[in-house]
Amino acid sequence: MANRQGKSKRWSKGGPSVEERVKELVSVLDEGVKNFEYSPEEFKALLEMKALMPNYSFKNIMVAKTQFPNASYIASFKRWNELGRNIKLGSKAIRIFKPKFIKVKDEHGNETGETQRGGFITVPVFALEQTEGDPLPIDKVIIKLEGDSEAAREIIEYAEQIAEEDNCPIKYGDAQGANGYYSRANHEIVVSDTLSVNHRCKTLVHELVHSKVHRYDTTSSTSEKEVVTEGTAFIVCSFFGLDTSDYSFRYVNSWSKHDPDSLLNYGSMICDISGRIINEFRTLMEANKEEKNLQTA
């Protein structure tokens, strides 16, 4: 993590410009994502998790995500109980489709002992994020940013000001199983109140980027949005002294699987967005510094 002294020198006259520093950090991001690999233990955990979970169709997974966008794994109430997990109080069931089979009858109305598909019915399932209880293999793969740094608290302070100027409310509380999310419909950001200060900071910047870049975007793919947003969050946080590489490299890598050339394709976009947001932060910081100087003059 960059220290305060290093940050001050980086901004001083004669040092790298914002544009140069952003390009440097994009290169760091690109290299980190390309070289990211799950450890053998983590890869084994992912395979174990896949073996534990029911094999739902792609259509059902998409149906589930329209109801609970943050769902990572879904299973029936019974299956979660078998895994030692309980459904959290107040959780609303997700409805997916299940084939309905009817008994076949002959021309005399007698059952033949055979069945045939007779349409679909809906059945309730729940997302992993709606459960609690015994640990699962996936717990070995999930990364959390720990710590409470001065840099993170300062970034949060200015991110909240930028959101407020854009009339975008920020709520800290239940994020529906996610670390956070941005609601386009309400133009508001929700960040989980269970996160450490450092992780809360990274998540807030991620959702702030969504609010500023994707509020009216109806054409970009989900993978493009997530790669651009997390890439920007990594650069902004790194620029102001918070290293999120452990989380960001993994996150961008997971979305890059949908688009292997994502950083190559969106690198200039990440540079542009990062530069604009960093300058917004710096404008607020300079204004805050001037105000403090006037108060002490």
PATIZA-511127 format. One line per 4 residues: their letters; for each residue x, y, z of C-alpha. Coordinates in steps of 0.02 Angstrom, whole numbers, plus 50000, padded with zeros to 5 digits. Example, Ala and Ser with C-alpha at 12.3 -4.5 7.8 and 13.67 -1.06 7.14 Angstrom:
! PATIZA-511127
AS) 50615 49775 50390 | 50684 49947 50357
This chain:
! PATIZA-511127
MANR) 50000 50000 50000 | 50064 50172 49956 | 50105 50281 50104 | 50054 50460 50134
QGKS) 50224 50531 50094 | 50231 50438 49929 | 50059 50502 49884 | 50107 50682 49916
KRWS) 50264 50667 49809 | 50163 50586 49670 | 50052 50739 49661 | 50193 50865 49670
KGGP) 50251 50967 49523 | 50376 50878 49416 | 50307 50706 49464 | 50199 50593 49355
SVEE) 50037 50672 49295 | 49868 50594 49335 | 49861 50524 49158 | 50034 50446 49173
RVKE) 49997 50371 49344 | 49830 50301 49283 | 49912 50219 49131 | 50043 50145 49246
LVSV) 49907 50072 49358 | 49811 50002 49208 | 49970 49908 49162 | 49982 49842 49340
LDEG) 49799 49786 49331 | 49823 49702 49162 | 49977 49608 49220 | 49895 49557 49384
VKNF) 49739 49490 49298 | 49836 49395 49165 | 49946 49312 49294 | 49807 49274 49417
EYSP) 49780 49090 49454 | 49677 49000 49584 | 49783 48900 49704 | 49763 48709 49695
EEFK) 49663 48718 49858 | 49547 48851 49788 | 49522 48759 49624 | 49480 48601 49720
ALLE) 49356 48700 49825 | 49268 48763 49668 | 49253 48585 49601 | 49187 48525 49769
MKAL) 49059 48666 49770 | 49001 48620 49595 | 48979 48439 49648 | 48874 48491 49799
MPNY) 48756 48604 49702 | 48606 48549 49597 | 48636 48562 49409 | 48507 48690 49350
SFKN) 48485 48742 49169 | 48556 48905 49104 | 48376 48967 49081 | 48335 48933 49264
IMVA) 48495 49019 49321 | 48446 49173 49221 | 48269 49166 49290 | 48340 49158 49466
KTQF) 48457 49305 49436 | 48314 49415 49377 | 48239 49391 49550 | 48401 49390 49651
PNAS) 48542 49466 49546 | 48677 49428 49674 | 48641 49240 49681 | 48801 49138 49663
YIAS) 48729 48965 49697 | 48547 48910 49711 | 48469 48756 49790 | 48308 48699 49870
FKRW) 48264 48725 50052 | 48292 48538 50080 | 48463 48539 49997 | 48524 48685 50101
NELG) 48466 48595 50258 | 48562 48440 50203 | 48717 48550 50190 | 48691 48616 50366
RNIK) 48629 48786 50308 | 48472 48877 50365 | 48373 49005 50267 | 48392 49179 50343
LGSK) 48235 49247 50423 | 48134 49353 50302 | 48214 49283 50143 | 48097 49275 49996
AIRI) 48099 49116 49892 | 48161 49123 49712 | 48045 49035 49589 | 48118 48930 49449
FKPK) 48041 48808 49325 | 48028 48620 49346 | 47958 48500 49216 | 47788 48427 49258
FIKV) 47764 48244 49217 | 47596 48160 49198 | 47552 47977 49193 | 47515 47906 49020
KDEH) 47349 47818 48995 | 47297 47701 48856 | 47143 47721 48747 | 47037 47641 48884
GNET) 47095 47764 49016 | 47208 47642 49106 | 47380 47696 49165 | 47522 47619 49065
GETQ) 47656 47646 49196 | 47743 47774 49085 | 47753 47963 49107 | 47772 48108 48989
RGGF) 47813 48292 49008 | 47658 48397 49029 | 47726 48574 49040 | 47811 48660 49185
ITVP) 47776 48710 49364 | 47871 48835 49471 | 47965 48779 49626 | 48051 48879 49764
VFAL) 48240 48887 49785 | 48356 48999 49885 | 48525 49079 49850 | 48681 49043 49950
EQTE) 48677 49226 50002 | 48508 49196 50086 | 48578 49059 50197 | 48685 49042 50351
GDPL) 48761 48897 50445 | 48897 48769 50414 | 49047 48823 50308 | 49055 48771 50125
PIDK) 49202 48741 50006 | 49171 48910 49923 | 49223 48996 50085 | 49403 48953 50041
VIIK) 49390 49055 49881 | 49295 49209 49939 | 49416 49353 49974 | 49380 49495 50093
LEGD) 49486 49651 50110 | 49531 49670 50292 | 49590 49823 50386 | 49543 50000 50432
SEAA) 49661 50125 50350 | 49668 50313 50350 | 49674 50310 50160 | 49512 50209 50151
REII) 49421 50326 50269 | 49476 50478 50168 | 49421 50397 50004 | 49251 50355 50081
EYAE) 49229 50535 50139 | 49256 50607 49965 | 49161 50468 49876 | 49011 50510 49984
QIAE) 49027 50694 49938 | 49035 50654 49752 | 48881 50543 49765 | 48789 50677 49863
EDNC) 48827 50808 49729 | 48752 50687 49602 | 48595 50663 49711 | 48640 50480 49731
PIKY) 48599 50422 49909 | 48716 50298 49994 | 48646 50172 50117 | 48748 50057 50230
GDAQ) 48651 49901 50278 | 48582 49742 50200 | 48653 49725 50023 | 48550 49569 49983
GANG) 48695 49450 49999 | 48817 49557 49898 | 48955 49673 49957 | 48856 49814 49878
YYSR) 48752 49863 49728 | 48694 50012 49628 | 48508 50029 49593 | 48478 50117 49427
ANHE) 48291 50127 49462 | 48318 50225 49623 | 48489 50299 49579 | 48556 50245 49747
IVVS) 48704 50146 49813 | 48690 50012 49948 | 48847 49947 50035 | 48848 49804 50158
DTLS) 48876 49860 50337 | 48967 49695 50375 | 49123 49742 50275 | 49286 49806 50347
VNHR) 49324 49989 50317 | 49448 49946 50178 | 49326 49831 50090 | 49184 49955 50115
CKTL) 49291 50087 50031 | 49331 49979 49880 | 49148 49927 49862 | 49086 50106 49877
VHEL) 49204 50166 49740 | 49150 50018 49630 | 48966 50063 49648 | 49004 50249 49629
VHSK) 49079 50210 49458 | 48922 50113 49411 | 48815 50263 49463 | 48917 50384 49358
VHRY) 48949 50276 49205 | 48807 50151 49189 | 48655 50247 49251 | 48586 50264 49075
DTTS) 48687 50126 48992 | 48572 49995 48913 | 48692 49926 48783 | 48851 49870 48873
STSE) 48865 49687 48924 | 48873 49642 49107 | 49052 49582 49088 | 49103 49748 49009
KEVV) 49021 49846 49149 | 49102 49743 49286 | 49277 49742 49209 | 49272 49930 49180
TEGT) 49199 49967 49352 | 49315 49856 49454 | 49465 49909 49351 | 49422 50091 49385
AFIV) 49395 50057 49570 | 49566 49974 49582 | 49651 50123 49498 | 49560 50257 49599
CSFF) 49591 50169 49765 | 49773 50133 49721 | 49802 50314 49667 | 49745 50375 49838
GLDT) 49842 50246 49938 | 49730 50091 49958 | 49793 49930 49878 | 49646 49820 49825
SDYS) 49743 49705 49710 | 49705 49544 49807 | 49521 49570 49774 | 49520 49667 49610
FRYV) 49635 49551 49511 | 49525 49403 49557 | 49363 49497 49520 | 49418 49562 49350
NSWS) 49490 49392 49305 | 49322 49308 49340 | 49230 49427 49224 | 49369 49423 49094
KHDP) 49329 49240 49063 | 49174 49300 48971 | 49285 49415 48867 | 49470 49366 48866
DSLL) 49521 49530 48782 | 49418 49638 48899 | 49562 49740 48970 | 49634 49764 48796
NYGS) 49464 49820 48732 | 49416 49928 48880 | 49587 49991 48937 | 49566 50164 48862
MICD) 49391 50176 48938 | 49459 50130 49110 | 49597 50261 49089 | 49472 50396 49042
ISGR) 49347 50357 49180 | 49482 50337 49312 | 49561 50503 49265 | 49396 50596 49275
IINE) 49350 50522 49445 | 49524 50550 49517 | 49513 50732 49464 | 49343 50747 49548
FRTL) 49421 50681 49708 | 49568 50800 49695 | 49455 50950 49664 | 49360 50911 49824
MEAN) 49521 50883 49919 | 49592 51049 49864 | 49429 51139 49908 | 49430 51055 50079
KEEK) 49612 51105 50106 | 49576 51287 50060 | 49426 51290 50178 | 49533 51224 50322
NLQT) 49668 51353 50285 | 49538 51494 50291 | 49472 51428 50456 | 49646 51426 50534
A) 49704 51592 50457
